[in-house]
Amino acid sequence: MYPEYLVAPMREDLTKVGFEELKDAAAVKSAIESEGTVFVMVNSVCGCAAANARPAAKIAAANGKHPDKLVTVFAGMEKEAVDTARNYMLPYPPSSPAMALFKDGKLVHMIERYQIEGRPAQMIADNLIDAFEQYC
């Protein structure tokens, strides 16, 4: 676990643009299993989350067509919530940051850490926007 004062600005980076933070397994289950589309961002303290993943998520979320719900869990903090989210992302291995789009409780699009590292935020956002256009 990281000190809360360290991760607070990283949490706020997403919550200030409309992402709901999920902090326990029940909240994750309720969000993902709901009807409609849900975008889950597995947030992280790593540099690629700051430089690539969070900016991409914010750009994509601002798109005219976007998921019904934008939610986030924080790796290294709320273990139960993160583990539950990752179980829904199987068969993909756990990674952070990571991004997943669900439709009616089914995983329809996944972006893993290796697809985030070293890629510009706009390229990642374009990938997400394409998925939003297709599924939302």
Protein Blocks (a to p, Z undefined) as FASTA:
>chain_A
ZZfklmmmmmmmmmmnopacdfbfklmmmmmmpgcjdddddddfbfklmmmmmmmmmmmm
mpmbdcfbdcdddehiammlmmmmmmmmpcbdcddddddddeehiafbdcdfklmgopaf
klmmmmmmmmmmmmZZ
